[in-house]
Amino acid sequence: MVREEIRKIIEKAIKGLGYKVPEILIEQPREKEYGDYATNIAMVIGKIVRKNPMEIAKLINSKFKIQNSKFLDEVKIVEPGFINFFLSKEYLQKQVGYILENRGEFEDLKKIGKDGKVNIEFISANPTGPLTLGNGRGGFCGDVLANILEKAGYKMCREYYINDRGKQIENLKKGLYKGEKRTALQIQKENQRIIAKKLKIKFDVWFSEKDLYKNKGVDKILNWLGKNKLTYEKERASWFKSTKFGDDKDRVLVKKDGEKTYLASDIAYLKNKFERGFDRLIFFWGADHYGYIARLKAAAEALGYKKEQVIVVLMQLVKLFKDGQEFKMSKRTGNYVELEELIDEVGLDVARFFFLQKSADTHLNFDMDLAKKQSAENPVYYVQYAYARIHSILAKSKFKMQKSKLQFKIQNFQLLNHPSELNLIKQLIKFPEIIEDTVKDYQVQHLPQHAIELADAFHQFYENCRVISEDKELTKARLALISATKIVLKNVLDLMGISSPEKM
C-alpha cells in the first residue's frame, strides 16, 4: 500500500534525525494542490521538541531520496509544517498492470489480520416481534464488517444470539405479549427465513440462550465468580463486583426471587466465546444499550481477558421519510415499517447501500423517494451504472485480459497520461487503504463512500477520454484501465453484498 510505503520513509527519516518516532498520521488532502498524501508529523514532533515545525519538516524532507523513489515524484513543504507527497506518473501507470495480474487481490491485505479469529454478533433481534429497520441497519453493517475483516485476513464467525428465555418468552407462550398470536418459536423461524432469503445474510452459528442453562454454563460461571470473590449478597440478591473493573456501579446477577439476570447469561456467553478461541468479540447493538457496555467489558476483564478484546458498535435510530415527511405506516402492525416491507419496496441492493452510507453513531434518515429513483441521483444506481457501462464497453471491444499474461507490453501503460486517467488509477489504489481503515475503526461507511468516489472518477474519465479510438495502442491501454476498474468496483460491491449488473 502506498500509504504504508510513505509511512516507512517518514519513519526512517525521523530516526535518521535522532528523534523518537510518534504515531504517523497520513491523510489524503481534498485539494489536489496539496498532493496525493500529506502528513502533519513535523508539527507533532515540533511540539514535542519545541522547534519550528517548518524547520522539522525541511529536515525530514532532506532525508528523503526522491530521485531514487519508486513511487514519489515530488515532496513539498507547506505552512505551518505539512509535508505533501505527490505520486509519480510511472508508478500509477504500473498499478494498472498490477491490478490486472492479481485480479484485485492486494497482497498486503492478508497481512493485516494474520489469521486472527474474530467473532461478530449482530441482529440478535427481539424474538417477540418482527425484524425492524434498526435490525436491518445492524444486520447489514455487521455482515459487511465481517466481509471486510475476512478480506483483511481474519478468520470470521458470524453469530446470532437467540434470546429464547425470560418473562417476555413466557408471556408470548401464553399469548399475552402485545396481542401476538404467534409463538416465540414461530416468530424466530420467520425472522430466520427473512434473514436468509431477504437480507441474504448467512450466520455460521445460531446460539441459543437456553443452551447456556441446559449445559449449566450460567450456574458454572456464577459459582466461579463466587469462588473468586467477585460476587456478594445484598438485599437477598447476588451482585457482581463490576466496579472493580471500571463499571460505575455493581450489577445484579441473581434477583431476590431467584431469577437470573441477562448479565448472568451474558457473562457465561462471553466465557463460551473466548473458550472457542476468538481473539476479538464484536457486538452490534442499538444505541439504547450504551449503558451496558461498561458491565460487559468489566465481565471480560473479570474472566481474565482484556477489555480491548470486546468491541461494541452502537447503531443509532433509523427514520423513514416519504414525500419529505416521516413515514411510520405498516401493513401488518399499523404503526411502524417492518424490514421485510422496506426490502420488498426498494430492493435489497438499495436497502443495503442506504443503510451502509452513514456512520453507525449518527441517525439515519432513509429517503424512500430517492431510494426508488432509477437515475444518477440514486447512489446505488450511479455506482452500478458505472459497472454496467464498463462491461458494455469491454463486450463491444471483445477485449479480454489474461490473468497470467497481459495482451501487450507494460510500456503501453505509459500512454495513460490524461489527468482523468491518472485520477481514476489513484482511486483504484485507494481500495486496500479503505479496507485497512475499516479494520481499525469499524466504520463500514468508508466502503459506499469509496464506491461513489470510484464511480465519479470513472464517469469523469469516460467523459474526457474516448476509450475505443483509431489509436490501437491507446485503445488497448484504456481498455486495460477500465478492466482494472471493473475488478476493483466488483470487489467493492461484493464486500457490500450488492449485485454487479452487466446491463441496466
C-alpha positions as CSV (number, residue, x, y, z in Angstrom):
1,M,0.0,0.0,0.0
2,V,1.3,3.5,-0.9
3,R,0.4,5.0,2.4
4,E,2.4,2.3,4.2
5,E,5.4,3.0,2.0
6,I,5.2,6.7,2.7
7,R,5.0,5.9,6.4
8,K,8.2,3.8,6.2
9,I,10.2,6.5,4.6
10,I,9.0,9.1,7.1
11,E,9.8,6.8,10.0
12,K,13.3,6.2,8.5
13,A,13.9,9.9,8.1
14,I,12.8,10.7,11.7
15,K,15.1,8.0,13.1
16,G,17.9,9.4,11.0
17,L,17.4,12.8,12.7
18,G,17.7,11.1,16.1
19,Y,14.0,11.7,17.1
20,K,11.7,9.3,18.8
21,V,9.0,8.2,16.2
22,P,5.5,9.2,17.3
23,E,2.3,7.9,15.6
24,I,2.4,9.0,12.0
25,L,-0.9,10.2,10.6
26,I,-1.1,10.2,6.8
27,E,-4.2,11.6,5.1
28,Q,-5.3,12.3,1.5
29,P,-5.9,16.0,1.0
30,R,-9.2,17.1,-0.5
31,E,-7.4,19.7,-2.7
32,K,-5.2,18.3,-5.4
33,E,-2.7,21.2,-5.0
34,Y,-1.7,19.7,-1.6
35,G,-0.6,16.4,-3.1
36,D,-1.9,12.8,-3.1
37,Y,-0.9,12.3,0.6
38,A,0.0,14.6,3.4
39,T,1.3,14.4,7.0
40,N,1.4,16.7,10.0
41,I,4.2,14.8,11.6
42,A,6.6,17.8,11.6
43,M,4.1,19.7,13.8
44,V,3.7,16.8,16.1
45,I,7.5,16.5,16.6
46,G,7.9,20.3,16.7
47,K,5.5,20.4,19.7
48,I,7.5,17.7,21.5
49,V,11.0,19.1,20.9
50,R,9.8,22.7,20.9
51,K,11.1,23.6,17.5
52,N,9.6,25.3,14.5
53,P,7.5,22.7,12.5
54,M,8.7,24.2,9.2
55,E,12.4,23.5,10.2
56,I,11.5,20.0,11.3
57,A,9.6,19.4,8.0
58,K,12.6,20.6,6.0
59,L,15.0,18.3,8.0
60,I,12.7,15.3,7.4
61,N,12.4,16.2,3.7
62,S,16.2,16.4,3.5
63,K,16.4,12.7,4.4
64,F,14.1,11.6,1.6
65,K,15.7,10.4,-1.6
66,I,13.0,11.2,-4.1
67,Q,15.3,10.7,-7.1
68,N,15.6,7.0,-6.2
69,S,12.0,6.6,-5.1
70,K,9.9,4.0,-6.9
71,F,6.6,5.9,-6.4
72,L,7.1,9.6,-5.5
73,D,7.5,12.4,-8.0
74,E,7.7,15.3,-5.6
75,V,7.6,16.3,-1.9
76,K,6.5,19.8,-0.9
77,I,6.7,21.6,2.5
78,V,3.7,23.8,3.2
79,E,3.0,26.2,6.1
80,P,2.6,25.7,9.0
81,G,4.6,22.4,8.6
82,F,2.7,20.0,6.4
83,I,4.7,17.6,4.2
84,N,2.8,16.9,0.9
85,F,3.6,13.9,-1.3
86,F,2.9,13.6,-5.0
87,L,2.8,10.2,-6.6
88,S,4.8,9.6,-9.8
89,K,3.0,9.1,-13.1
90,E,5.2,6.0,-13.8
91,Y,4.1,4.4,-10.5
92,L,0.4,5.0,-11.2
93,Q,0.7,3.6,-14.7
94,K,2.3,0.4,-13.4
95,Q,-0.6,-0.2,-10.9
96,V,-3.0,-1.0,-13.8
97,G,-0.9,-4.0,-14.7
98,Y,-0.6,-5.0,-11.0
99,I,-4.3,-5.0,-10.5
100,L,-4.9,-7.0,-13.7
101,E,-2.2,-9.5,-12.9
102,N,-3.6,-10.1,-9.4
103,R,-7.3,-9.7,-10.1
104,G,-7.6,-7.1,-7.4
105,E,-6.1,-9.2,-4.7
106,F,-3.8,-6.7,-3.0
107,E,-1.2,-8.9,-1.3
108,D,-0.7,-6.6,1.7
109,L,-4.3,-7.0,2.9
110,K,-4.0,-10.6,4.2
111,K,-1.1,-9.5,6.4
112,I,-3.4,-7.2,8.4
113,G,-5.4,-10.0,10.1
114,K,-2.7,-12.6,10.2
115,D,-5.4,-15.3,10.6
116,G,-6.7,-13.9,13.8
117,K,-10.0,-15.3,14.9
118,V,-12.9,-12.8,15.3
119,N,-16.5,-13.5,16.4
120,I,-19.0,-10.9,15.2
121,E,-22.5,-11.0,16.6
122,F,-25.3,-8.9,15.1
123,I,-29.0,-8.5,14.5
124,S,-30.0,-10.8,17.5
125,A,-33.5,-9.5,17.2
126,N,-36.1,-9.3,19.9
127,P,-37.8,-12.7,19.5
128,T,-41.2,-11.3,20.4
129,G,-41.7,-9.3,17.2
130,P,-40.7,-8.9,13.5
131,L,-37.4,-7.5,12.2
132,T,-37.2,-3.7,12.4
133,L,-35.3,-1.1,10.4
134,G,-32.8,-1.0,13.3
135,N,-32.3,-4.7,12.9
136,G,-31.6,-4.1,9.2
137,R,-29.0,-1.4,9.9
138,G,-27.1,-3.5,12.4
139,G,-27.5,-6.6,10.2
140,F,-26.1,-5.1,7.0
141,C,-23.3,-3.2,8.9
142,G,-22.3,-6.4,10.8
143,D,-22.4,-8.5,7.7
144,V,-20.3,-6.1,5.7
145,L,-17.8,-5.6,8.5
146,A,-17.4,-9.4,8.6
147,N,-16.7,-9.4,4.8
148,I,-14.1,-6.7,5.2
149,L,-12.3,-8.4,8.1
150,E,-12.3,-11.6,6.1
151,K,-10.7,-9.7,3.1
152,A,-8.1,-8.5,5.6
153,G,-7.1,-12.0,6.6
154,Y,-9.2,-12.6,9.7
155,K,-11.0,-15.9,10.3
156,M,-14.5,-14.8,10.9
157,C,-17.5,-16.3,12.7
158,R,-20.9,-14.6,12.2
159,E,-23.1,-15.4,15.2
160,Y,-26.7,-14.8,16.1
161,Y,-27.7,-14.9,19.7
162,I,-31.3,-16.1,20.3
163,N,-32.9,-14.6,23.4
164,D,-35.2,-17.6,23.9
165,R,-35.6,-17.4,27.7
166,G,-37.2,-15.0,30.2
167,K,-40.5,-13.4,31.0
168,Q,-41.1,-12.0,27.5
169,I,-40.9,-15.5,26.1
170,E,-43.1,-17.0,28.8
171,N,-45.7,-14.3,28.2
172,L,-45.6,-15.0,24.5
173,K,-46.1,-18.7,25.1
174,K,-49.3,-17.7,26.9
175,G,-50.3,-15.3,24.1
176,L,-50.1,-12.3,26.4
177,Y,-47.4,-10.3,24.6
178,K,-48.8,-7.2,22.8
179,G,-51.7,-9.3,21.4
180,E,-49.3,-11.5,19.4
181,K,-51.0,-14.7,18.2
182,R,-47.8,-16.4,17.1
183,T,-45.4,-18.3,19.5
184,A,-41.8,-17.2,20.1
185,L,-40.6,-20.1,18.1
186,Q,-42.8,-19.2,15.1
187,I,-41.6,-15.6,15.2
188,Q,-38.0,-16.7,15.4
189,K,-38.3,-19.1,12.5
190,E,-40.0,-16.4,10.4
191,N,-37.2,-13.9,11.2
192,Q,-34.6,-16.6,10.3
193,R,-36.3,-17.1,7.0
194,I,-36.3,-13.3,6.3
195,I,-32.6,-13.0,7.3
196,A,-31.6,-15.8,4.9
197,K,-33.9,-15.1,2.0
198,K,-34.5,-11.4,2.0
199,L,-31.4,-10.0,3.7
200,K,-29.1,-12.6,2.2
201,I,-27.1,-12.9,5.4
202,K,-25.6,-16.3,6.4
203,F,-24.8,-17.0,10.0
204,D,-22.2,-19.6,11.0
205,V,-23.7,-20.0,14.5
206,W,-27.2,-19.6,15.8
207,F,-26.6,-19.6,19.6
208,S,-29.5,-20.3,22.0
209,E,-29.6,-18.6,25.4
210,K,-31.5,-21.6,26.6
211,D,-28.5,-23.8,25.9
212,L,-26.4,-21.8,28.4
213,Y,-28.8,-23.0,31.1
214,K,-29.2,-26.6,29.8
215,N,-25.4,-27.0,29.8
216,K,-25.2,-25.4,33.2
217,G,-23.0,-22.7,31.8
218,V,-24.7,-20.0,33.8
219,D,-24.5,-21.9,37.1
220,K,-20.9,-22.7,36.5
221,I,-19.9,-19.1,35.9
222,L,-21.9,-17.9,38.9
223,N,-20.0,-20.5,41.0
224,W,-16.7,-19.4,39.5
225,L,-17.3,-15.7,40.2
226,G,-18.3,-16.6,43.8
227,K,-15.2,-18.7,44.4
228,N,-13.0,-15.9,43.1
229,K,-14.8,-13.4,45.5
230,L,-16.2,-11.4,42.6
231,T,-19.8,-11.5,44.0
232,Y,-21.5,-10.6,47.2
233,E,-25.0,-10.9,48.7
234,K,-27.1,-7.8,49.4
235,E,-30.9,-7.3,49.8
236,R,-31.3,-11.0,49.2
237,A,-29.8,-10.7,45.7
238,S,-26.4,-11.7,44.3
239,W,-24.3,-8.9,42.9
240,F,-21.3,-8.8,40.6
241,K,-18.4,-6.6,41.7
242,S,-18.3,-4.8,38.3
243,T,-17.0,-1.5,39.9
244,K,-13.7,-3.4,40.5
245,F,-13.3,-3.4,36.7
246,G,-14.3,0.1,35.8
247,D,-18.1,0.0,35.8
248,D,-19.9,2.9,37.6
249,K,-21.9,0.5,39.9
250,D,-22.1,-3.1,40.8
251,R,-24.7,-5.2,38.9
252,V,-27.3,-7.8,40.0
253,L,-26.7,-11.4,38.8
254,V,-29.5,-13.2,40.7
255,K,-32.6,-11.3,41.8
256,K,-34.1,-11.9,45.2
257,D,-36.8,-14.1,43.7
258,G,-34.0,-16.4,42.4
259,E,-34.3,-15.3,38.7
260,K,-31.0,-14.9,36.9
261,T,-30.5,-11.6,35.0
262,Y,-29.4,-11.1,31.4
263,L,-25.9,-10.2,32.7
264,A,-25.6,-13.7,34.2
265,S,-26.3,-15.2,30.8
266,D,-24.0,-12.7,29.1
267,I,-21.0,-13.5,31.3
268,A,-21.5,-17.2,30.6
269,Y,-21.8,-16.4,26.9
270,L,-18.6,-14.3,26.9
271,K,-16.7,-17.2,28.5
272,N,-18.2,-19.6,25.9
273,K,-17.0,-17.4,23.1
274,F,-13.5,-16.9,24.4
275,E,-13.1,-20.6,25.1
276,R,-13.9,-21.2,21.4
277,G,-10.6,-19.4,20.7
278,F,-11.7,-16.0,19.5
279,D,-9.1,-13.1,19.9
280,R,-11.8,-10.4,19.5
281,L,-15.5,-10.2,20.1
282,I,-17.6,-7.6,18.2
283,F,-21.2,-6.8,19.0
284,F,-23.6,-4.6,17.1
285,W,-26.2,-3.1,19.5
286,G,-28.9,-0.4,19.4
287,A,-27.8,2.9,20.9
288,D,-30.2,2.3,23.9
289,H,-27.7,-0.3,25.1
290,Y,-24.9,2.2,25.7
291,G,-25.1,1.8,29.4
292,Y,-24.5,-2.0,29.1
293,I,-21.0,-1.7,27.5
294,A,-19.1,-1.0,30.7
295,R,-20.5,-4.0,32.5
296,L,-19.8,-6.3,29.5
297,K,-16.1,-5.1,29.4
298,A,-15.9,-5.5,33.2
299,A,-17.1,-9.1,32.8
300,A,-14.4,-9.8,30.2
301,E,-11.7,-8.4,32.5
302,A,-13.1,-10.4,35.4
303,L,-12.7,-13.5,33.3
304,G,-9.1,-12.7,32.7
305,Y,-9.3,-11.1,29.2
306,K,-8.6,-7.6,28.0
307,K,-11.4,-5.0,27.7
308,E,-10.0,-4.2,24.3
309,Q,-10.9,-7.6,23.1
310,V,-14.6,-6.7,23.4
311,I,-15.8,-4.1,20.8
312,V,-19.3,-2.8,20.8
313,V,-20.6,-0.9,17.8
314,L,-23.7,1.1,18.7
315,M,-26.3,1.8,16.0
316,Q,-28.3,5.0,16.1
317,L,-32.0,5.1,15.1
318,V,-33.3,4.8,11.6
319,K,-36.2,7.0,10.4
320,L,-38.1,6.5,7.2
321,F,-39.1,9.5,5.1
322,K,-41.6,9.7,2.2
323,D,-42.6,13.0,0.4
324,G,-40.4,14.8,2.9
325,Q,-42.4,13.5,5.9
326,E,-41.5,10.8,8.4
327,F,-43.4,7.6,7.5
328,K,-44.4,5.0,10.0
329,M,-47.3,3.1,8.5
330,S,-47.1,-0.7,8.3
331,K,-49.4,-3.1,6.5
332,R,-49.2,-5.6,9.3
333,T,-48.8,-3.7,12.6
334,G,-50.2,-0.3,11.5
335,N,-47.6,1.6,13.5
336,Y,-44.2,1.0,12.1
337,V,-42.5,-0.3,9.0
338,E,-41.0,-3.8,9.1
339,L,-37.7,-4.5,7.5
340,E,-39.2,-7.1,5.1
341,E,-41.7,-4.5,3.8
342,L,-38.9,-2.0,3.1
343,I,-36.8,-4.5,1.2
344,D,-39.9,-5.5,-0.9
345,E,-40.5,-1.8,-1.6
346,V,-37.0,-0.7,-2.7
347,G,-35.0,-3.9,-3.3
348,L,-32.1,-5.4,-1.4
349,D,-29.3,-3.6,-3.2
350,V,-30.8,-0.2,-2.4
351,A,-31.6,-1.1,1.2
352,R,-28.1,-2.4,1.8
353,F,-26.4,0.7,0.3
354,F,-28.6,3.2,2.1
355,F,-28.1,1.5,5.5
356,L,-24.3,1.4,5.0
357,Q,-23.9,5.0,3.9
358,K,-23.9,6.7,7.3
359,S,-21.6,6.3,10.3
360,A,-23.3,4.0,12.9
361,D,-23.1,6.7,15.6
362,T,-25.3,9.1,13.5
363,H,-29.1,9.0,13.0
364,L,-30.0,7.7,9.6
365,N,-32.9,9.2,7.6
366,F,-33.9,6.7,4.9
367,D,-35.3,8.7,1.9
368,M,-37.9,6.4,0.2
369,D,-38.3,8.8,-2.7
370,L,-34.6,8.8,-3.5
371,A,-34.4,5.0,-2.9
372,K,-36.9,4.4,-5.7
373,K,-35.3,6.6,-8.3
374,Q,-33.5,4.9,-11.2
375,S,-31.3,7.8,-12.0
376,A,-27.8,9.2,-11.2
377,E,-29.4,10.9,-8.1
378,N,-29.7,7.4,-6.5
379,P,-26.1,6.5,-5.4
380,V,-26.7,2.8,-5.8
381,Y,-27.9,3.2,-9.4
382,Y,-25.0,5.6,-10.1
383,V,-22.4,3.1,-8.9
384,Q,-24.0,0.1,-10.6
385,Y,-24.3,2.1,-13.8
386,A,-20.5,2.6,-13.8
387,Y,-20.0,-1.1,-13.6
388,A,-22.6,-1.9,-16.3
389,R,-21.1,0.7,-18.7
390,I,-17.6,-0.8,-18.3
391,H,-19.0,-4.3,-19.0
392,S,-20.7,-2.9,-22.1
393,I,-17.5,-1.2,-23.5
394,L,-15.5,-4.4,-22.9
395,A,-18.1,-6.6,-24.5
396,K,-18.2,-4.3,-27.5
397,S,-14.5,-4.3,-27.9
398,K,-14.2,-8.0,-27.4
399,F,-11.2,-7.2,-25.2
400,K,-10.0,-9.7,-22.6
401,M,-7.2,-9.7,-20.2
402,Q,-5.4,-12.9,-19.3
403,K,-4.6,-13.3,-15.6
404,S,-1.0,-14.5,-16.2
405,K,-0.2,-12.8,-19.5
406,L,-1.1,-9.3,-20.5
407,Q,-2.0,-8.8,-24.1
408,F,0.5,-6.1,-24.6
409,K,3.8,-4.8,-23.2
410,I,3.9,-2.9,-19.9
411,Q,5.2,0.2,-21.9
412,N,1.7,0.7,-23.3
413,F,0.5,1.8,-19.8
414,Q,2.8,4.9,-20.3
415,L,0.2,6.1,-22.7
416,L,-2.2,6.7,-19.8
417,N,-1.2,10.4,-19.2
418,H,-4.5,12.2,-19.1
419,P,-5.4,13.7,-15.7
420,S,-8.7,11.8,-15.7
421,E,-6.8,8.5,-16.3
422,L,-4.4,9.2,-13.5
423,N,-7.1,10.3,-11.2
424,L,-9.0,7.0,-11.8
425,I,-5.9,5.0,-11.0
426,K,-5.5,6.9,-7.8
427,Q,-9.0,5.8,-6.8
428,L,-8.2,2.2,-7.7
429,I,-5.2,2.0,-5.4
430,K,-7.1,3.5,-2.5
431,F,-9.1,0.3,-2.2
432,P,-6.7,-1.6,0.2
433,E,-6.4,1.6,2.3
434,I,-10.2,1.7,2.7
435,I,-10.1,-1.9,4.0
436,E,-7.2,-1.1,6.4
437,D,-9.1,2.0,7.7
438,T,-12.3,0.0,8.3
439,V,-10.4,-2.8,10.1
440,K,-9.1,-0.1,12.5
441,D,-12.3,1.9,13.2
442,Y,-15.2,-0.5,12.2
443,Q,-16.8,2.3,10.2
444,V,-18.3,0.5,7.2
445,Q,-19.5,3.7,5.5
446,H,-15.9,4.0,4.1
447,L,-16.9,1.4,1.5
448,P,-20.0,3.0,-0.1
449,Q,-18.2,6.4,0.0
450,H,-15.3,4.8,-1.9
451,A,-17.8,3.2,-4.3
452,I,-19.2,6.6,-5.1
453,E,-15.7,8.2,-5.5
454,L,-14.7,5.4,-7.8
455,A,-17.8,5.8,-9.9
456,D,-17.2,9.5,-10.0
457,A,-13.7,9.0,-11.3
458,F,-14.8,6.5,-13.9
459,H,-17.7,8.7,-15.2
460,Q,-15.3,11.7,-15.4
461,F,-12.7,9.5,-17.3
462,Y,-15.4,8.3,-19.7
463,E,-16.5,11.9,-20.5
464,N,-12.9,13.1,-21.1
465,C,-11.2,10.1,-22.7
466,R,-12.6,8.2,-25.6
467,V,-11.9,4.5,-24.8
468,I,-12.2,3.0,-28.3
469,S,-10.4,5.1,-30.9
470,E,-8.4,4.7,-34.1
471,D,-5.2,4.7,-32.0
472,K,-5.0,1.0,-31.3
473,E,-2.3,1.1,-28.6
474,L,-4.1,3.9,-26.7
475,T,-7.3,1.9,-27.0
476,K,-5.7,-1.2,-25.5
477,A,-4.2,0.9,-22.7
478,R,-7.6,2.4,-21.9
479,L,-9.4,-0.9,-22.1
480,A,-6.8,-2.3,-19.7
481,L,-7.6,0.6,-17.3
482,I,-11.3,0.1,-17.4
483,S,-10.8,-3.7,-16.9
484,A,-8.8,-2.9,-13.7
485,T,-11.6,-0.5,-12.7
486,K,-14.2,-3.3,-13.2
487,I,-12.2,-5.6,-11.0
488,V,-11.9,-3.2,-8.1
489,L,-15.5,-2.0,-8.4
490,K,-16.7,-5.6,-8.3
491,N,-14.6,-6.1,-5.2
492,V,-16.3,-3.1,-3.5
493,L,-19.8,-4.2,-4.5
494,D,-19.2,-7.8,-3.4
495,L,-18.0,-6.7,0.0
496,M,-21.2,-4.6,0.4
497,G,-23.3,-7.6,-0.7
498,I,-24.6,-5.6,-3.6
499,S,-25.1,-7.0,-7.1
500,S,-22.9,-6.0,-10.1
501,P,-25.4,-5.8,-13.0
502,E,-23.9,-6.2,-16.5
503,K,-26.9,-4.4,-18.1
504,M,-29.1,-1.5,-16.8
